[in-house]
Amino acid sequence: MILLDTHVLIWLDTADRRLGRKTRALIEKQWAESKVAVSAISFWEAGMLTERRRFRPAVPIAEWRVRWLDAGLLEFPLDGATLVRALDLGVLPEDPADRFIAATALAEQAKLVTADEKILDWQHAMARHDART
């Protein structure tokens, strides 16, 4: 199971060249096995980026979410246990969305696909994949 960081989902949606060839192949392979997910917070974060005009989906964010879910993307909800787990992530950067995404990956035992260097450099046993490769 892989869990996409918000920016990776956006890169996938927009065919952004920053998404690496190996990562695209990994996503395709996992997609075929219904093993590609995001944390529910990623849709909120994408909506915030839309409001700030840093992301322009072709449809309103609520419809964008439904389209991804209908296409087979899995969505992991945030529950109390995951939110509390996000408190115990040590020196991980204080961005709440990053913490919730990392906590979701840990809770679901999923490999986090991200290009966030702070998360990639974080000294933790959580499985990660650099989305730029």
C-alpha positions, 0 to 999 in steps of 0.5 A: 500500500502506498499513501500519496502526499498531497503534492504528489496527488496534485502532480499526478493530476496535472501530469507534473514533470516533477513526478519521477518515472519510477514513481509513476511506475510504482503508482501504476503498479499499486493502482492496478492492485487497488493499493493507492491511497491518500489521507482525507486531509489531502483533499482539504489541503488541495482545497486550501491550495485552490483558494490560494490559487496555487492549484487550479483543478478542472472542477470544484474541489468536492467534485475533484475528490469524488472523481479521484475516489470513483477512479479507485483512489482510496481515502483514509479518514482521520480519526482520534487515534491518528490525530493523537499519533500525530502528536508523537512524531518527534521532530517532524515539521510542525505543519499539521497536514504533514503530521496528519499524513505521516500519522496516517501512513504509519497507522495504515502501514503504508509507504508514504510517497512524497518529495517533502525533504523534511519528511524524507530526511526525518529520522524514523523507520516509516517507509518512504519513497521520494516522488522525484525519482 
